């Protein structure tokens, strides 16, 4: 008889990144591209002028933009295209979020079921963090999960 591991008591707050890089919906995709490359991140929560979460931009959204693909692969053409498109035009507006108190297993299941790489963490309508696949994998590698 093999023993099953005990379920983790960890919650999202225990693994999330609370220093979250964000952009505004009217920012250019070129800014998003620069931030993602420089800071080596794959998801950017998008805020309105009041600081409310209104979308999420993934690296996939950025690179699969039909307009960017249509303009070719040259860096100058790519930069021109990214500079002419606003984040709101390609972001995902229907954002799946979680709370700091959500059990990690439940949050991870949502990510698997929805095939998404991160969950913005919201408390009282304010963005307080982000939980990414890499946060969970890092916790497993450290033996925290």
Phi, psi and omega in degrees: 000126179264142180272142178272141177295147177292143178299143180292140176269002182291146176241169184309317181307327183289335185242343186294157171268125181267343174271099186251127175278129182232165172228170176260156185297335181267001176293153178282150177299333178299322177295315179300316180299315180297314180298314182297318179291312183296316185264000177054053177238155184248353182219137177232116171295142182248129184247153172274183183295339178271002180084011179274140179292123181235355180184177175221138177244123178256162175302323179297317177302317182297312187275342180264005178302123184303322181295316180298316180296322182292335183275000176096183188254356179296144185294324180293316179295320180297313180297321177298316180296313181295330179283346182256000181244135177270150181308318184300340182283339183233353181292161172270118183274334180271081188275130174272124183239174175220178178243163179298334184270356181293132176301141181305317181301320180292317179296317179298321179296320177299316180298319179293310183298320183269354181056052179237152185265355179201163174228116170297142182256121185238136174224127181052046179065014179243140176288121182242355180175185176213138177248121181245165176306319182293331175298318181289315179298318179298320178296319178296315181297325178282348183085015180279345179236000000 
